[in-house]
């Protein structure tokens, strides 16, 4: 993950996630559904979501160092869903990525942090994007994907991606 890739990803992540609330949970996999915010309300044409495909943890505060994979709980589907339901209607106030691996940190107004492990040798670890019901009517694509081997794939409008690069 190079600096430009990380900056582009953070630009899209902040536009989509900063200031939003957790609205729900999709029970097909682990997918958090997010509200819109004042900045993206008139631009987003669909449901903002976070798809979690790796281990995660809800931390009491932002850690000084990242948890190791071994330190993260191995939760089954029911335990994971219960933990994510604790986040209902909580507002995300900060989004950050680790400097080497695309580990995702979502900080909430309560100080709690949802930490999503971002490294896998073969598979995507997480995805943040906008789910549209009619792809033919969508005018913009929004996606950030934590890809294998510490890389990121980013899609979004150039005026958002290109900020600060």
C-alpha positions in Angstrom: 0.0 0.0 0.0 1.7 3.2 -1.2 1.0 6.7 0.1 -1.1 7.8 -2.9 -3.2 4.6 -2.6 -3.7 5.2 1.1 -4.6 8.8 0.6 -7.1 8.0 -2.1 -8.7 5.4 0.1 -8.9 7.7 3.1 -10.5 10.4 0.9 -13.3 8.0 -0.1 -13.6 6.4 3.3 -14.0 9.8 5.0 -16.5 11.0 2.5 -18.6 7.9 2.9 -18.1 7.1 6.6 -17.2 10.2 8.7 -20.3 11.6 10.5 -22.6 8.7 9.6 -24.4 6.3 12.0 -24.6 2.6 12.0 -28.2 2.0 10.7 -28.4 -1.7 10.5 -26.9 -5.1 9.7 -27.4 -7.2 6.7 -27.6 -10.8 7.6 -26.1 -12.1 4.4 -22.5 -12.1 5.6 -21.4 -9.4 7.9 -22.4 -6.2 6.3 -23.0 -3.0 8.3 -25.4 -0.5 6.8 -24.6 3.1 7.3 -26.7 6.3 7.2 -25.9 9.3 5.0 -24.4 12.5 6.4 -24.7 16.2 5.5 -21.7 16.0 3.2 -22.7 13.0 1.1 -26.5 13.2 1.3 -27.1 14.8 -2.1 -24.5 12.7 -3.9 -24.9 9.1 -2.8 -27.3 7.0 -4.8 -27.7 3.9 -2.7 -26.9 2.2 0.6 -23.5 2.8 2.2 -22.1 -0.4 3.6 -19.1 -2.0 5.3 -18.6 -5.6 4.4 -16.4 -7.4 7.0 -14.7 -10.5 5.7 -11.9 -10.9 8.3 -11.5 -10.9 12.1 -12.5 -7.7 13.9 -12.8 -6.4 17.5 -14.7 -3.6 19.2 -12.0 -1.8 21.3 -12.7 0.6 24.2 -10.4 3.2 22.6 -7.9 3.7 19.8 -4.9 1.5 20.7 -1.3 2.7 20.7 -0.3 -0.4 18.6 -2.5 -2.6 16.5 -3.8 -5.9 17.9 -2.2 -9.0 16.5 -4.3 -11.4 14.6 -3.9 -13.9 17.5 -5.3 -11.3 19.9 -8.5 -10.8 18.0 -11.5 -12.9 19.1 -12.6 -15.8 16.8 -16.3 -15.1 16.8 -19.0 -17.2 15.2 -21.7 -15.6 13.0 -24.1 -15.1 16.0 -21.4 -13.6 18.3 -20.2 -11.3 15.5 -23.7 -10.1 14.8 -24.4 -9.4 18.5 -21.2 -7.4 18.8 -22.0 -5.4 15.7 -25.5 -4.7 17.0 -23.9 -2.9 19.9 -22.9 -0.2 17.4 -26.5 0.6 16.3 -27.1 4.3 15.9 -23.5 5.2 17.0 -21.8 7.9 15.0 -18.4 7.4 13.3 -16.3 10.5 14.0 -12.9 9.3 12.6 -11.7 6.9 9.9 -8.1 5.7 9.7 -5.9 3.1 8.1 -2.7 1.5 9.5 0.4 2.7 7.7 1.6 -0.7 6.4 -1.5 -3.0 6.1 -5.0 -1.8 5.3 -6.3 -2.4 8.8 -9.4 -0.2 9.2 -10.1 1.8 12.4 -13.6 3.4 12.8 -13.8 5.6 15.9 -17.2 6.4 17.3 -18.5 9.3 19.3 -18.3 7.1 22.4 -14.5 6.7 22.0 -15.0 3.0 21.0 -13.1 1.8 17.9 -14.2 -0.9 15.5 -10.9 -2.5 14.3 -11.1 -4.6 11.2 -8.1 -6.7 10.3 -6.9 -5.8 6.8 -4.3 -8.3 5.8 -4.8 -11.6 4.0 -2.5 -13.5 1.6 -5.4 -14.6 -0.8 -8.6 -12.8 0.0 -10.2 -9.4 0.6 -10.5 -8.4 4.2 -13.1 -5.7 4.1 -14.9 -3.5 1.6 -16.6 -0.1 2.0 -18.9 1.1 -0.8 -22.3 2.1 -2.0 -24.8 -0.6 -3.0 -27.1 0.7 -5.7 -30.4 -1.0 -6.7 -30.1 -0.1 -10.4 -26.5 -0.1 -11.6 -27.7 1.4 -15.0 -28.9 4.6 -13.2 -25.8 5.1 -11.0 -23.8 8.1 -12.0 -20.8 7.3 -9.7 -19.0 4.3 -8.3 -17.8 4.2 -4.7 -15.7 1.4 -3.4 -12.6 0.8 -1.2 -11.4 -2.8 -0.9 -8.7 -4.2 1.3 -7.1 -6.6 -1.3 -4.7 -9.4 -0.7 -1.1 -8.7 0.2 -1.7 -5.3 1.9 -3.0 -3.4 -1.2 -6.1 -1.3 -1.7 -8.4 -0.9 -4.6 -10.2 2.4 -4.8 -13.1 3.6 -7.0 -14.7 7.0 -6.6 -15.2 10.3 -8.3 -11.9 12.1 -9.1 -12.8 15.2 -7.1 -12.9 13.0 -4.0 -10.1 10.5 -4.7 -7.7 13.2 -5.9 -7.8 15.4 -2.8 -4.4 15.8 -1.1 -2.6 13.4 -3.4 
